[in-house]
Structures are given as C-alpha cells and as structure tokens.
Amino acid sequence: MLLLRDKRAGTADNGIWLATTAEHHESLRREFPNMRSIQIFGKRQVLAVDAADFAEAALQACDLFLAGDARIGKIPKERKGSGAARAFS
C-alpha cells in the first residue's frame, strides 16, 4: 500500500510511494498537490520527502489507508507461474 524510500543516492524519489492506479492520480493530486510521478517508475506516485508539506501529507496518506480508501492500494496482476505451479493451484 505504502512504501517508504530513503536512499543516499538517487534521492529525488525519496519519500512515501503510493500504490495506486492512473485512474486515481487526479483525485489524489487534489488532496496531495505536491504528489508527483516517481522518476524511476513513471507510473507510480511519490509524496517526496523534500516537499514543504511532507509531514502533513504523510499523515493524511496514512489516514486514507487506515480508512480503507480505495484509491490507495493496488491489486497486482496475477503472475503466470510454471506449468507445475499451475497444476497445484
């Protein structure tokens, strides 16, 4: 749902990564004006640690997550396993 990133190199994407889908970006951006696409994974979104409103945005994102907001979280696509793995499912 949420991933925290704090790397010494490549700091532009440090912050809270939001697991969401493109359909929710616009509505989330209204709540998080400083949210932007992650540079290394263009489709994902980040609340950057260097944003002026980071602490407030972090708490708000946690509140949305705890409230079960459908915009936060993404169900991954089903992985195709080997034939043996499928035989046991």
C-alpha positions as CSV (number, residue, x, y, z in Angstrom):
1,M,0.0,0.0,0.0
2,L,2.7,2.5,1.1
3,L,6.4,2.1,0.7
4,L,9.0,4.3,2.4
5,R,12.2,5.1,0.5
6,D,15.3,6.8,1.9
7,K,18.3,6.2,-0.2
8,R,21.6,8.1,-0.1
9,A,21.9,8.1,-3.9
10,G,19.1,9.0,-6.2
11,T,17.3,11.0,-3.5
12,A,14.8,12.6,-5.9
13,D,12.4,9.6,-5.3
14,N,12.8,9.5,-1.5
15,G,9.6,9.7,0.4
16,I,6.4,7.7,0.5
17,W,5.5,5.7,-2.6
18,L,1.8,5.3,-3.0
19,A,0.4,2.1,-4.5
20,T,-2.3,3.4,-6.7
21,T,-3.6,3.3,-10.3
22,A,-3.6,6.0,-13.0
23,E,-7.4,6.4,-12.7
24,H,-6.9,7.8,-9.1
25,H,-3.9,10.2,-9.8
26,E,-6.1,13.2,-10.5
27,S,-8.2,12.9,-7.4
28,L,-5.2,12.1,-5.2
29,R,-3.4,15.1,-6.6
30,R,-6.2,17.4,-5.4
31,E,-5.5,16.1,-1.9
32,F,-1.7,16.0,-2.3
33,P,-0.7,18.9,-4.5
34,N,3.0,18.0,-4.3
35,M,2.5,14.4,-5.3
36,R,4.3,13.5,-8.5
37,S,5.4,10.6,-10.6
38,I,8.3,8.6,-9.4
39,Q,11.2,9.3,-11.7
40,I,12.5,5.7,-11.9
41,F,9.0,4.2,-12.3
42,G,6.9,6.9,-14.1
43,K,3.5,5.4,-13.4
44,R,3.9,5.2,-9.6
45,Q,3.4,8.2,-7.3
46,V,5.5,9.7,-4.5
47,L,5.0,12.1,-1.7
48,A,8.5,13.5,-1.8
49,V,10.3,13.9,1.5
50,D,11.7,17.2,0.4
51,A,8.2,18.7,-0.2
52,A,7.2,21.5,2.2
53,D,4.0,19.6,3.2
54,F,5.6,16.2,3.5
55,A,4.8,15.5,7.2
56,E,1.2,16.6,6.8
57,A,0.8,14.6,3.5
58,A,2.4,11.5,5.1
59,L,-0.2,11.6,8.0
60,Q,-3.0,12.2,5.6
61,A,-1.9,9.3,3.4
62,C,-1.9,7.0,6.4
63,D,-5.4,8.2,7.4
64,L,-6.6,7.4,3.9
65,F,-5.0,3.9,4.1
66,L,-6.5,3.2,7.5
67,A,-9.9,4.3,6.4
68,G,-9.8,1.8,3.5
69,D,-9.7,4.5,0.8
70,A,-10.0,2.5,-2.5
71,R,-7.5,4.9,-4.2
72,I,-4.7,3.7,-2.0
73,G,-3.6,0.2,-2.8
74,K,-3.3,-1.8,-6.0
75,I,-4.1,-5.4,-6.6
76,P,-1.2,-6.8,-8.7
77,K,-1.9,-8.7,-11.8
78,E,-1.9,-12.4,-11.5
79,R,1.5,-13.9,-12.2
80,K,1.8,-16.7,-14.6
81,G,3.8,-19.5,-13.0
82,S,5.4,-22.6,-14.4
83,G,3.2,-25.4,-15.5
84,A,4.0,-27.3,-12.3
85,A,2.9,-24.4,-10.2
86,R,-0.4,-24.1,-12.0
87,A,-1.1,-27.8,-11.6
88,F,-1.2,-27.4,-7.8
89,S,-3.5,-24.3,-7.8
